[in-house]
């Protein structure tokens, strides 16, 4: 994500235009006072964007805790398991 720095006075004059830019171009704006950062303006992520980012972080990190053969064996009634009788 691209980051821009802008002084508080310039931010005050161009606030609405900066909001549009942040939303449209997904840039981050750091507002400064006397050269020191005081605030950060970032785009809001949709639920779908958050979900995609989380899935991307998890991709390739899973591992099986049992052998593949054991994982693929049938379970439940297909393996001969009978549910307990209901009384």
C-alpha positions in Angstrom: 0.0 0.0 0.0 1.3 3.4 -0.9 1.8 5.9 1.9 1.6 9.7 1.6 2.6 12.2 4.3 0.7 15.5 4.5 0.8 18.4 7.0 -2.3 19.1 9.1 -2.9 22.4 7.4 -2.9 20.9 4.0 -5.0 18.0 5.2 -7.6 20.5 6.5 -7.8 22.1 3.1 -8.0 18.9 1.1 -9.8 16.5 3.5 -12.7 15.5 1.3 -10.4 15.0 -1.8 -8.0 12.9 0.4 -10.9 10.7 1.6 -11.9 10.0 -2.0 -8.3 9.2 -2.9 -7.9 6.8 0.0 -11.1 5.0 -0.9 -10.4 4.9 -4.7 -6.7 4.2 -4.8 -6.2 2.3 -1.5 -3.5 4.7 -0.3 -2.6 5.5 3.3 -2.2 9.1 4.4 -0.1 10.1 7.5 -1.1 13.5 8.9 1.7 15.4 10.5 2.0 18.4 12.8 5.4 20.1 12.7 6.8 17.0 10.9 5.6 14.5 13.6 3.0 11.9 12.6 -0.3 12.5 14.6 -2.9 10.5 12.6 -3.3 7.8 9.9 -6.0 7.6 7.3 -6.4 4.2 5.8 -9.0 2.6 3.5 -11.7 0.4 5.1 -11.5 -3.2 4.0 -14.7 -5.1 3.1 -15.5 -8.4 4.8 -14.6 -10.2 1.6 -11.1 -8.5 1.4 -10.5 -9.4 5.0 -11.5 -13.0 4.4 -9.2 -13.2 1.3 -6.3 -11.8 3.2 -6.8 -14.3 6.0 -7.0 -17.3 3.6 -3.9 -16.1 1.8 -2.0 -16.0 5.1 -3.1 -19.6 5.9 -2.4 -21.0 2.4 0.3 -23.6 2.6 0.5 -23.7 6.4 -1.8 -26.7 7.1 -0.5 -30.1 7.9 -2.0 -33.5 8.5 -1.7 -35.0 12.0 -2.4 -38.5 10.8 -1.1 -40.5 7.8 -3.0 -40.0 4.6 -4.2 -43.6 4.5 -5.8 -43.3 8.0 -7.3 -39.9 7.0 -9.0 -41.5 4.0 -10.5 -44.5 5.8 -14.3 -44.5 6.2 -15.8 -43.3 9.4 -19.1 -43.7 11.1 -21.6 -46.4 9.8 -19.5 -47.0 6.7 -16.7 -48.2 9.0 -19.0 -50.5 11.0 -19.7 -48.0 13.8 -23.2 -48.2 15.3 -24.7 -45.3 17.2 -25.8 -46.1 20.8 -29.4 -47.1 21.2 -31.7 -44.4 22.3 -33.8 -45.2 25.3 
